[in-house]
């Protein structure tokens, strides 16, 4: 584990039994109060993608927006939003996905990406993979290609990153936390 990863992991809070009993919630909000940690995270992603062929970053609601906007600015790439259904104006396309109990839906604007675009799908955390897989489906429905899915944190015990990779989308995360 690198010094940067150790430092950033030390900043992330684990909140037991939230939002429900048995869940160890990985709270990244302290990163935004720590300029050193935010810079380490942002720089790590910027360095990874600075020479890539991605043309757009599709960022998932809502904590993912905070890091991906910094990335988009430094990489000089368009940032397109993947939001909960009903949150984007104009014409949209939506995709439902399964939750542990029930389902949810995300959407993108119809003109967000299109044929020939190579898109990085970004979120703050990969748990079960449902949200990222839904976002990837939307990108593909709009005619673009998903180059990679990226997140700050992977929760490998929940198998989400494996499901995403099994769908043919490469995955990159900066760190993993064991357990739920």
Secondary structure, 3 states (H helix, E strand, C coil): CCHHHHHHHHHCEEEECCCCCCCEEEECHHHHCCHHHHHHHHHHHHHHHCCCCCCEEEEECCHHHHHHHHHHHHHCCEEEEEEECCCCCCCEEEEEEECCCCEEEEEEECCCCCCCCEEEEEEEEECCCHHHHHHHHHHHHCCCEEEEEEEEEECHHHCHHHHHHHCCCCEEEEEECCCC
